Amino acid sequence: MERIPILRMGNYLLVTIQVDMHDKLALTLQDDLTNRIIEANAKGVLIDISSLEIVDSFIGRTLANIASMARVLDAETVVVGMQPAVAITLVELGMSLPGIRTALNVESGMEYLRETVEDHEESDGDFGDSTED
Amino acid sequence: MSKFLEAIQENRKSILQDWVQRLKSVDRRRDLLDDRELDTDAKNVLSAIADVPAGTLPEDLNAAGWQPLKELLTNLSVSRAAKGFTPSETAIFVLSLKPSLFTVARQQWGKDAGELFLEISAINDYVDKLALHTTDSYIHGRDQVIARQQEEMLELSTPVVTLWDGIVALPLIGTLDSARTQVVMESLLQAIVQTNSRFAIIDITGVPTVDTLVAQHLLKTITAARLMGAECILSGIRPQIAQTIVHLGINLEDVITKSKLADAFRLALERSGRKVVRVDKSNGANTTSPRGV
């Protein structure tokens, strides 16, 4: 069965969508990704959709769902490289995806993940220190 | 069948003379068209009428025999439309042929009132049709000019300028309608991808009015840019527009708004970790003072 590969890079998971998404593939990705977040204890998920040229309301909603699920599992999600045509389509469909973090490309997406995840860890660490004291 | 076509063929020279004289005597645009061009135009039109294949009826302007004449008139009125003639000035060119033809008709059938009336009404009908065709072509020519200008305006109206590495600005000028917003949105998003910009400033100083539709278009553009990972700043909001926006109940809470493009630019620089400082003159123009940095 066709699957979208999920790569692990340290604390982060990297998903690159290289084929046209159809509904079943999107649902499989949702399953796989939530499982992998738990397995790998990932702190951040980066979804690269720069090759995605066609999007419909279902795919848009699935992306939003994946982001929400990842947040529940304590992993920041950032969607990178959305094409102008895809962005226009989503807006015209009335899906502004308010819960999703976005970035221009993988590089700035990774930068964002590092910043936020490190911030979290630092504040967690501070909190831990203060309780020990 | 009317016989005036034959009469035209026979009296070609005198008709042309008479017509050109009339054309020159009526109030016309000497600044746009000189006498020589007018002579050539009149001669061409008259020979197109006279040299029509035998058996072509003047009642039916759609006949194949009249095609050269119609094409000639079309080209003539399109070129006159481009030169700046008014529709009536263009129509008068054809209509002033009528009295010249009436003179010929009078010479030919002056003795028989019934015949004269028949011929004159046929001529009247014929010249009117030609004049209508001329006016139609004139308007068509004008429409083409307008369409071309509209297209050019649409292309000119969406310049995306790069202010700094990673900061683009889109100064909007003129009323925003759906077609224009589509072009604006596409060119802005394209520019964001091409220049890899994290900040886009939309400046609406030149937008005269903002209604719900325009605001919705702006919000769509801003949302689309956000989806792509760029942050939009709206600037150049004039006091009246701020009032309109609030009165209309448009929600711009999620959008960063600044009153001036300079403020928006400063914010974008700050967010991308940059700062503009004044160079201290006393330490030399080319070096920055330690305090200034």
Interface residues (C-beta under 8 A of the other chain):
Chain A: V79 V80 G81 M82 Q83 P84 V86 A87 I88 L90 V91 E92 S96 L97 I100 T102 A103 L104 N105 S108 G109
Chain B: M185 E186 L189 Q190 I192 V193 N196 S197 R198 K220 T223 A224 A225 R226 L227 M228 G229 A230
